[in-house]
Amino acid sequence: MKKSSFALSAAVVIFAADLAVAQSNHDHMQGMDMPMKKMEKASPQSALQPAEGASVKIVSPKAGDVLKGDQIPLEFKLTKGKRGEHVHAYVDGEMVGMFKTTKGTLNGIKPGKHTLELRFTTADHNTELDATDKVSFATK
């Protein structure tokens, strides 16, 4: 009886761990259009892979815009090409969000001059394509 009790407990723990991982992966994908908290630094430009028809163009903010507050409306145009799946948003070289749709909000942007870069990325989250756009703006 003790053996089966232990086996059942171990199975429950393994199931709970698998469920937590599955929920974490699901939550990660559900939050794709949500800005992220502090992330890793931008990967080097030399690591960009061929665009294969993908492109991104920032519509807003526009170059030279001076915006009030720490929430910056973001709008861009996308052409997915063969492998493009979502966009990584970098402000001053730090990833601040991922977006599947063409509109979003960048949160927590401090006052000052900034450079926004969008990079089209494949579904694996690691392969950034040579489909990027940059714009400089300021916040106060």
Summary of the structure (lengths in Angstrom):
residues: 140
radius of gyration: 19.6
end to end distance: 68.3
largest distance: 72.9
contacts: 380
relative contact order: 0.22
helix: 23%
strand: 41%
